[in-house]
Amino acid sequence: MDAILHLFTEFMESIVSLRNCNIFIDKHLVLSDVNFNINKGEFIYLIGKTGTGKSSLLKTLYGELPLTEGEGQIDEFDLQKLKRKQVPFLRRKLGIVFQDFQLLTDRSVAENLIFVMKATGWKDKNKMKERIEEVLEKVGLSTKSFKMPYELSGGEQQRVAIARALINDPVLILADEPTGNLDPETSENILKLLADISKSGRAVLMATHDYTQMNTYGNRTVRCEGGKVLEGPMSVNAPKPPLQEND
């Protein structure tokens, strides 16, 4: 019984904690009084209309926007005390997946991964090769390492982007509209892959406008609405946010 309780406690370990946070773009308040936790192994949908602050919340988590008011913690990093020179180290703890893949089009799949590995301090070529094989197998692309991005489908390119996000064994995957450019069947496959990743103990926070798959994958929804971060699905008559931004 004690062993089961220990495993449950470990599984629910908090990776992200925001307390009484106000999030700004320049001096304009975007989200106020944000209280938000992400636990190990959670798959969370981040929803909200365009301009409600989803992108600002993600940018705060990966250090693009400084946190100046409130308390924020990701793993061992204190977001309010985070210095610019620490941001690359924070991002090694995170895997970031974008809607438009952001692959280097003049390099093969393997070379895209090698580029990230060298930028984050990998040096041993044998270990790099082994890790590339591991992440490509995990995303179902073990035979595609030599392919160029333009030789891959949109779904395959997004799988490469997810493999890239997994390279440094992150505690949290931040996925910003990862299915936005994909057809419904491919989108479902990508969502299943992200759900499987969360079951391995990593947390996944996925910003999305597509609510069709939310009952299948993930068990928690967080929404940006009226300048707040709230639990649960969208309300019908939401107030306008304090600042419109491109989400």
C-alpha positions as a Markdown table, in Angstrom:
| # | Residue | x | y | z |
|---|---|---|---|---|
| 1 | Met | 0.0 | 0.0 | 0.0 |
| 2 | Asp | 2.8 | 2.4 | 0.9 |
| 3 | Ala | 4.5 | 1.7 | -2.4 |
| 4 | Ile | 1.3 | 2.4 | -4.3 |
| 5 | Leu | 0.9 | 5.7 | -2.4 |
| 6 | His | 4.5 | 6.6 | -3.2 |
| 7 | Leu | 4.0 | 6.0 | -6.9 |
| 8 | Phe | 0.8 | 8.1 | -6.9 |
| 9 | Thr | 2.5 | 11.0 | -5.1 |
| 10 | Glu | 5.5 | 10.8 | -7.5 |
| 11 | Phe | 3.1 | 10.8 | -10.5 |
| 12 | Met | 1.3 | 13.9 | -9.2 |
| 13 | Glu | 4.5 | 15.8 | -8.6 |
| 14 | Ser | 4.1 | 19.4 | -9.6 |
| 15 | Ile | 6.2 | 20.5 | -12.6 |
| 16 | Val | 4.7 | 24.0 | -13.1 |
| 17 | Ser | 3.3 | 26.3 | -10.4 |
| 18 | Leu | 2.0 | 29.8 | -11.0 |
| 19 | Arg | 0.7 | 31.8 | -8.0 |
| 20 | Asn | -1.0 | 35.2 | -8.2 |
| 21 | Cys | 0.7 | 36.0 | -11.5 |
| 22 | Asn | 0.0 | 39.0 | -13.7 |
| 23 | Ile | 1.3 | 38.5 | -17.2 |
| 24 | Phe | 2.1 | 41.6 | -19.3 |
| 25 | Ile | 3.1 | 42.4 | -22.9 |
| 26 | Asp | 5.3 | 45.4 | -22.4 |
| 27 | Lys | 3.2 | 47.3 | -19.8 |
| 28 | His | -0.2 | 46.0 | -21.0 |
| 29 | Leu | -1.9 | 43.5 | -18.7 |
| 30 | Val | -2.9 | 40.4 | -20.6 |
| 31 | Leu | -3.7 | 37.8 | -17.8 |
| 32 | Ser | -4.3 | 38.7 | -14.2 |
| 33 | Asp | -4.2 | 36.7 | -11.0 |
| 34 | Val | -3.1 | 33.5 | -12.7 |
| 35 | Asn | -3.1 | 30.4 | -10.4 |
| 36 | Phe | -2.1 | 27.3 | -12.3 |
| 37 | Asn | -0.4 | 24.0 | -11.7 |
| 38 | Ile | 0.8 | 21.3 | -14.0 |
| 39 | Asn | 1.6 | 17.9 | -12.6 |
| 40 | Lys | 3.9 | 15.2 | -13.9 |
| 41 | Gly | 2.2 | 13.1 | -16.5 |
| 42 | Glu | -0.8 | 15.4 | -17.1 |
| 43 | Phe | -2.2 | 16.1 | -20.6 |
| 44 | Ile | -3.8 | 19.5 | -20.5 |
| 45 | Tyr | -5.7 | 21.4 | -23.2 |
| 46 | Leu | -5.2 | 25.2 | -23.2 |
| 47 | Ile | -8.1 | 26.7 | -25.0 |
| 48 | Gly | -9.5 | 30.2 | -25.7 |
| 49 | Lys | -10.4 | 32.6 | -28.5 |
| 50 | Thr | -7.8 | 34.5 | -30.4 |
| 51 | Gly | -6.5 | 37.4 | -28.3 |
| 52 | Thr | -7.3 | 35.8 | -24.9 |
| 53 | Gly | -3.7 | 35.2 | -23.8 |
| 54 | Lys | -2.8 | 31.6 | -24.7 |
| 55 | Ser | 0.4 | 32.5 | -26.5 |
| 56 | Ser | 1.4 | 34.9 | -23.7 |
| 57 | Leu | 0.9 | 32.2 | -21.1 |
| 58 | Leu | 3.1 | 29.8 | -23.1 |
| 59 | Lys | 5.7 | 32.5 | -23.7 |
| 60 | Thr | 5.9 | 33.1 | -20.0 |
| 61 | Leu | 6.4 | 29.4 | -19.3 |
| 62 | Tyr | 9.3 | 29.2 | -21.8 |
| 63 | Gly | 10.9 | 32.5 | -20.7 |
| 64 | Glu | 10.1 | 34.6 | -23.7 |
| 65 | Leu | 8.0 | 37.0 | -21.6 |
| 66 | Pro | 9.5 | 37.9 | -18.2 |
| 67 | Leu | 7.3 | 37.2 | -15.1 |
| 68 | Thr | 7.4 | 40.4 | -13.1 |
| 69 | Glu | 4.5 | 40.0 | -10.7 |
| 70 | Gly | 3.6 | 36.8 | -8.8 |
| 71 | Glu | 5.4 | 33.5 | -8.2 |
| 72 | Gly | 6.3 | 31.1 | -10.9 |
| 73 | Gln | 8.2 | 27.8 | -10.8 |
| 74 | Ile | 9.1 | 25.3 | -13.5 |
| 75 | Asp | 11.1 | 22.4 | -12.2 |
| 76 | Glu | 13.9 | 24.1 | -10.3 |
| 77 | Phe | 13.6 | 27.4 | -12.1 |
| 78 | Asp | 12.1 | 30.5 | -10.4 |
| 79 | Leu | 10.5 | 32.4 | -13.3 |
| 80 | Gln | 10.5 | 35.7 | -11.5 |
| 81 | Lys | 14.2 | 35.5 | -10.7 |
| 82 | Leu | 15.1 | 34.1 | -14.2 |
| 83 | Lys | 17.9 | 35.9 | -15.9 |
| 84 | Arg | 18.3 | 36.0 | -19.7 |
| 85 | Lys | 21.4 | 33.8 | -19.5 |
| 86 | Gln | 19.4 | 31.1 | -17.7 |
| 87 | Val | 16.7 | 30.9 | -20.4 |
| 88 | Pro | 18.5 | 28.4 | -22.5 |
| 89 | Phe | 18.9 | 26.1 | -19.5 |
| 90 | Leu | 15.2 | 26.4 | -18.7 |
| 91 | Arg | 14.3 | 25.5 | -22.3 |
| 92 | Arg | 16.4 | 22.3 | -22.0 |
| 93 | Lys | 13.8 | 21.2 | -19.5 |
| 94 | Leu | 11.0 | 22.0 | -22.0 |
| 95 | Gly | 10.1 | 20.6 | -25.4 |
| 96 | Ile | 8.4 | 23.2 | -27.7 |
| 97 | Val | 6.2 | 22.1 | -30.6 |
| 98 | Phe | 4.9 | 24.8 | -33.1 |
| 99 | Gln | 2.0 | 24.7 | -35.5 |
| 100 | Asp | 4.3 | 25.4 | -38.5 |
| 101 | Phe | 7.0 | 22.8 | -37.5 |
| 102 | Gln | 9.9 | 25.2 | -37.8 |
| 103 | Leu | 12.3 | 22.7 | -39.3 |
| 104 | Leu | 15.5 | 23.6 | -41.1 |
| 105 | Thr | 14.5 | 22.9 | -44.7 |
| 106 | Asp | 18.0 | 22.5 | -46.0 |
| 107 | Arg | 18.9 | 19.7 | -43.6 |
| 108 | Ser | 17.8 | 16.1 | -43.2 |
| 109 | Val | 15.7 | 14.9 | -40.3 |
| 110 | Ala | 18.8 | 13.7 | -38.4 |
| 111 | Glu | 20.6 | 16.9 | -39.1 |
| 112 | Asn | 17.7 | 18.9 | -37.7 |
| 113 | Leu | 18.0 | 16.9 | -34.5 |
| 114 | Ile | 21.8 | 17.2 | -34.4 |
| 115 | Phe | 21.5 | 21.0 | -34.8 |
| 116 | Val | 19.4 | 21.2 | -31.6 |
| 117 | Met | 21.7 | 18.7 | -29.8 |
| 118 | Lys | 24.8 | 20.7 | -30.5 |
| 119 | Ala | 23.1 | 23.9 | -29.5 |
| 120 | Thr | 22.2 | 22.3 | -26.1 |
| 121 | Gly | 25.6 | 20.9 | -25.3 |
| 122 | Trp | 25.7 | 17.4 | -26.7 |
| 123 | Lys | 29.2 | 16.3 | -27.8 |
| 124 | Asp | 29.5 | 12.5 | -27.8 |
| 125 | Lys | 28.7 | 11.4 | -31.4 |
| 126 | Asn | 27.7 | 7.9 | -30.3 |
| 127 | Lys | 25.3 | 9.1 | -27.7 |
| 128 | Met | 23.9 | 11.6 | -30.1 |
| 129 | Lys | 23.3 | 8.8 | -32.7 |
| 130 | Glu | 21.7 | 6.6 | -30.1 |
| 131 | Arg | 19.4 | 9.3 | -28.8 |
| 132 | Ile | 18.3 | 10.3 | -32.4 |
| 133 | Glu | 17.4 | 6.6 | -33.0 |
| 134 | Glu | 15.4 | 6.5 | -29.7 |
| 135 | Val | 13.3 | 9.6 | -30.4 |
| 136 | Leu | 12.6 | 8.8 | -34.0 |
| 137 | Glu | 11.5 | 5.3 | -33.1 |
| 138 | Lys | 9.2 | 6.8 | -30.4 |
| 139 | Val | 7.5 | 9.0 | -33.0 |
| 140 | Gly | 7.3 | 6.3 | -35.7 |
| 141 | Leu | 10.0 | 7.7 | -38.0 |
| 142 | Ser | 12.9 | 5.3 | -37.5 |
| 143 | Thr | 13.4 | 4.8 | -41.2 |
| 144 | Lys | 13.2 | 8.6 | -42.1 |
| 145 | Ser | 16.3 | 10.0 | -40.6 |
| 146 | Phe | 17.9 | 10.7 | -44.0 |
| 147 | Lys | 14.8 | 12.4 | -45.5 |
| 148 | Met | 14.6 | 16.1 | -46.2 |
| 149 | Pro | 11.6 | 18.0 | -44.7 |
| 150 | Tyr | 10.1 | 18.6 | -48.1 |
| 151 | Glu | 10.0 | 14.8 | -48.7 |
| 152 | Leu | 7.8 | 14.3 | -45.7 |
| 153 | Ser | 4.0 | 14.8 | -45.3 |
| 154 | Gly | 2.7 | 17.5 | -42.9 |
| 155 | Gly | 2.1 | 14.8 | -40.2 |
| 156 | Glu | 5.6 | 13.4 | -40.6 |
| 157 | Gln | 7.1 | 16.9 | -40.3 |
| 158 | Gln | 5.1 | 17.4 | -37.1 |
| 159 | Arg | 6.4 | 14.1 | -35.8 |
| 160 | Val | 10.0 | 15.3 | -36.5 |
| 161 | Ala | 9.2 | 18.5 | -34.5 |
| 162 | Ile | 7.9 | 16.3 | -31.6 |
| 163 | Ala | 11.1 | 14.1 | -31.8 |
| 164 | Arg | 13.1 | 17.4 | -31.6 |
| 165 | Ala | 11.1 | 18.4 | -28.5 |
| 166 | Leu | 11.9 | 15.1 | -26.9 |
| 167 | Ile | 15.7 | 15.2 | -27.5 |
| 168 | Asn | 16.7 | 16.5 | -24.1 |
| 169 | Asp | 14.2 | 14.4 | -22.2 |
| 170 | Pro | 12.0 | 17.4 | -21.1 |
| 171 | Val | 9.7 | 17.4 | -18.1 |
| 172 | Leu | 7.1 | 19.4 | -20.0 |
| 173 | Ile | 6.0 | 19.6 | -23.7 |
| 174 | Leu | 4.5 | 22.9 | -24.7 |
| 175 | Ala | 2.6 | 22.4 | -28.0 |
| 176 | Asp | 1.2 | 25.5 | -29.6 |
| 177 | Glu | -1.6 | 24.5 | -32.1 |
| 178 | Pro | 0.4 | 21.4 | -33.2 |
| 179 | Thr | -2.5 | 20.1 | -35.3 |
| 180 | Gly | -3.5 | 23.5 | -36.8 |
| 181 | Asn | -2.1 | 22.7 | -40.3 |
| 182 | Leu | -3.1 | 19.0 | -40.4 |
| 183 | Asp | -6.1 | 17.1 | -41.7 |
| 184 | Pro | -8.4 | 15.4 | -39.2 |
| 185 | Glu | -6.9 | 11.9 | -39.4 |
| 186 | Thr | -3.3 | 13.1 | -39.1 |
| 187 | Ser | -4.4 | 15.4 | -36.2 |
| 188 | Glu | -5.8 | 12.5 | -34.3 |
| 189 | Asn | -2.5 | 10.5 | -34.8 |
| 190 | Ile | -0.5 | 13.5 | -33.5 |
| 191 | Leu | -2.8 | 13.8 | -30.5 |
| 192 | Lys | -2.5 | 10.1 | -29.7 |
| 193 | Leu | 1.3 | 10.5 | -29.8 |
| 194 | Leu | 1.2 | 13.4 | -27.4 |
| 195 | Ala | -1.1 | 11.5 | -25.1 |
| 196 | Asp | 1.3 | 8.5 | -25.2 |
| 197 | Ile | 4.2 | 10.9 | -24.3 |
| 198 | Ser | 2.2 | 12.1 | -21.3 |
| 199 | Lys | 1.7 | 8.5 | -20.1 |
| 200 | Ser | 5.5 | 8.2 | -19.9 |
| 201 | Gly | 5.6 | 10.8 | -17.1 |
| 202 | Arg | 6.1 | 14.0 | -19.1 |
| 203 | Ala | 3.5 | 16.6 | -18.9 |
| 204 | Val | 1.9 | 18.0 | -22.0 |
| 205 | Leu | 0.2 | 21.5 | -22.3 |
| 206 | Met | -1.4 | 21.9 | -25.7 |
| 207 | Ala | -2.9 | 25.1 | -26.9 |
| 208 | Thr | -5.6 | 24.5 | -29.5 |
| 209 | His | -8.7 | 25.9 | -31.3 |
| 210 | Asp | -9.8 | 22.4 | -32.3 |
| 211 | Tyr | -12.1 | 21.0 | -29.6 |
| 212 | Thr | -13.2 | 17.9 | -31.5 |
| 213 | Gln | -10.7 | 15.5 | -30.0 |
| 214 | Met | -10.8 | 16.8 | -26.4 |
| 215 | Asn | -13.0 | 14.1 | -25.1 |
| 216 | Thr | -10.7 | 11.4 | -26.5 |
| 217 | Tyr | -7.3 | 12.5 | -25.3 |
| 218 | Gly | -6.5 | 14.5 | -22.2 |
| 219 | Asn | -8.4 | 14.7 | -19.0 |
| 220 | Arg | -8.1 | 18.4 | -18.1 |
| 221 | Thr | -9.0 | 21.7 | -19.9 |
| 222 | Val | -7.7 | 25.1 | -18.9 |
| 223 | Arg | -9.1 | 28.2 | -20.7 |
| 224 | Cys | -8.0 | 31.8 | -21.2 |
| 225 | Glu | -11.0 | 34.0 | -20.9 |
| 226 | Gly | -11.7 | 37.6 | -19.9 |
| 227 | Gly | -8.1 | 38.2 | -18.8 |
| 228 | Lys | -8.1 | 35.1 | -16.6 |
| 229 | Val | -6.8 | 31.5 | -16.7 |
| 230 | Leu | -9.8 | 29.3 | -15.6 |
| 231 | Glu | -10.4 | 25.6 | -15.3 |
| 232 | Gly | -13.0 | 23.9 | -17.6 |
| 233 | Pro | -14.5 | 24.5 | -21.0 |
| 234 | Met | -15.5 | 27.8 | -22.5 |
| 235 | Ser | -18.4 | 29.8 | -21.2 |
| 236 | Val | -21.0 | 31.1 | -23.6 |
| 237 | Asn | -20.8 | 34.8 | -22.7 |
| 238 | Ala | -17.2 | 35.5 | -22.0 |
| 239 | Pro | -16.0 | 39.1 | -21.3 |
| 240 | Lys | -13.4 | 40.6 | -23.7 |
| 241 | Pro | -9.8 | 40.3 | -22.6 |
| 242 | Pro | -7.9 | 43.4 | -21.6 |
| 243 | Leu | -5.6 | 43.3 | -24.6 |
| 244 | Gln | -5.9 | 41.7 | -28.0 |
| 245 | Glu | -2.9 | 39.7 | -29.2 |
| 246 | Asn | -2.2 | 37.2 | -31.9 |
| 247 | Asp | -2.7 | 33.8 | -30.5 |
